[in-house]
Amino acid sequence: MKPKYHTLHELIDMIDEPNRTISHRFLTDNGELFEKARGSNHNHQAWAGGYLDHLRETMNISTVIYPSLNNVRPLSFSLSDSLLVLYLHDLEKPWRYTTGADGSWQVNPELADKKTQVEPFLRKKNRRLWICFNT
């Protein structure tokens, strides 16, 4: 049987509470920004809206791979955990890349350095989200 290719909302629905509600709210609150964001600056899904395409693609891959791996050996995390991590794995990208006056994609100078700027940004964003991690 061919696996279903899920929408992003269906994938978020597979995340356990309370993170499901938080994730849906985060998507709704930032939808306009996310719809314009690229999946990357040049490597993958590097088009406007590519960020959401990238999330949907990686999360769908997890729904296919997770059950197979878990059948081979019990995994120490759930499908819900995997989906949450994939949903958040590029969280900075919609804010990190901006459109310049000439329409080109540029790195936001406030988030240019991953260690000194992006990591603190992500910690601050997570505190606002109230995402609950198991470990």
N, C-alpha and C positions, 0 to 999 in steps of 0.2 A: 504494500500500500504506500502510495506517495504521501510524504509528510505535508502537512498544511503549512503554507507560508502565512504567518500571522501579521496582523497590523500591529503598530506600536501600542495602541490601546489594549489590544488583546494580550500582548506580551506583558504589559504592566499589570494587567489583571491576574497574571500568574505569580506575581510577587506577593508574599505574605504581608498581612497587616502587622504593624501600622505603616510599613513602608509603601504599600500599594497606594494608599490614599495620599501620602506625602508625594510620591512620584507622579501621580496623576495631577495633583495640584501644581507641582513644579512645572510640568509640561504645559498646563493651561496658563499659568502665570507668565511663562516665557515663550509661549507659542510663536508669537510674531518674530522674536529674535531667532528662535531655533529654525523657523522656516527659511530664513535668509542665510543661516550659518553654513559654512562648508564643513565637510567631513575632515578635511585636512587642507593644508596650504597648497600641496602639490602631489601627495602620494596616493590617496584613495578618496573617492567620493568628493573630489575637489570642485564641486559646483555649488551654487546657491541651493540650499535645501539638502545638501549632501550630508550634513550632520545628522539629520533625522533618518536619512537613508542608511547611514553607517550604523546608527544605533539599532535600527530594525534588522539590518543584515546580521550583525554580530549576535544579537539576541536570538534570532531565528536559528542561527548555526548552533547555539547552545541547546535549543529545544530538540535538535536532532542528535547532537553528539552526547549530551548528558545521559540519556537513558542507556545508550550503548556502553559507555564507560562505567556507569554505575552497575550494569549487569556483569561486567568483567570483574570488577572489584568494588565493594561498597565505598562510595566517596564520602569524605568527611564534611561535605557541604551539600545543600539541597539545590534543586533547580531554581528555586526562588532566590537563593543566595547568588547563584551564578547570574541570573537575570538582573538582579540589583547592581552587582558589580559592573556588568557590561553597560547598563543604563548610565552609570556614573563615571565610567572609565575615561571619558574625554570631556568631562564637565566644564573645563575652562575654555574649550574651543569657541563657543559662541561669543565670549567676551574677549578672547585673546586675539582674534583676527577681526580687523575692521576694514571698511571700504574707504579708500583714500579719495581725495577730491577728484582725481582723474578716473575713478571707478576701479582702480586696481586694489587687490587684497594686500593688506599690510598688517604687520604685527603691531598690536596695541602697545605703545611704549611702556605703559604701566604694567604690562604682563609679558615683557620681552624675556626676562630671565626666569627660567623654570625654578631654580632653587630659591632665589631670594624674593621672587614676586608671585609666581604661579602657586607654589606650595602654600604660602600664607593665605592667598586668595581662596584656595580650595578648602583649607581648614575653616576659614571664616564662613564660606558658603555652606559647608556642612553643619556648622553650628546653627545657622539660620534654618536649615532644612529639617533638622531633628531626625535625621536618618538613624535607625537603630541597627547597629552591627552586632552579630552574635558573638564574635570574639575580638 
